[in-house]
Amino acid sequence: MPKIYLSPSTQEYNPYVTGNGSEEYFMNLVADAMEPYLLANGIQFSRNTPDMTAASSIRQANRGDYDFYLALHSNASGPGSQGQNRGIIAFYYPTSRNGRRGAEIIARNMPERVVTRPTTALGEVRQPRASAVLVEIGYHDNEADARWIESHIDAIGQNLAMSMAEYFGLPFTYPGPSQPGPDPTEGRICAAGARRHRHGVRRAGEPAGGAVGHGPGADPDPQWGDGDGVRAVSGMVRGAVRRYPGVRQRAICANLDI
């Protein structure tokens, strides 16, 4: 049974231009959305926690036996070009054949404006022992991209899980008997409805439980960290989808065109 490591962003200090949350918040929602699809397709997973860093996530993954490392981020433009860029980038390490294959599968299953790009600069594709891809899912400093991410969490999660199933050569299975598949004529994906976030991630501007190690002016997407805040994580490979009282699981159709 294949096993992947999910590393959603831990960068709560990167706010979305909409004011609705942070990179950490929305990327953890994407990871949440992936879970039932991964489980339905027999793909085991572990994931980091919001109090970790990219560096400590890599170290935790390298202590385990994983077949793939998937980092989930949203992007930001550099000084002088804030808000001017859009699109999705799937990064992989240049000499990693399976990393490139994973990136190309993700690009093929995601909407338009997706490019694949080799890089040696990002620790989350350079340092994991497993084949790795880091996906920058749009630009959170661009209002159109930010709103697209916010309104397509479940469909993005489904597409990423579909890509993982394809990577491992598995036929894609929906988690419930009533879940319809993609409509190839309209480019629409029917996905499970939103679930309450359960990882204690703060929205941008909410008070932290303790001091935050990065402040204003930090690099918008650093891949290095000192590893502070690492804690033991138990039961990371889950065998069932957690249900929440009062939260209705529903089907929605989300157009992924951007």
Secondary structure, DSSP 8 states (H G I E B T S, - for coil): --EEEEEE---TTSB-TTSS-BHHHHHHHHHHHHHHHHHHTT-EEEE--TTS-HHHHHHHHHTS--SEEEEEEEE---TT-TT----EEEEE-TT-HHHHHHHHHHHHHS-SSEEEEE-SS-HHHHS-SSEEEEEEEEETTSHHHHHHHHH-HHHHHHHHHHHHHHHTT-----SSTT----BTTTTEEEEE------S----TTS--SS--S--TT--SS------TT-----S-S-SS----TT----EEEEE---
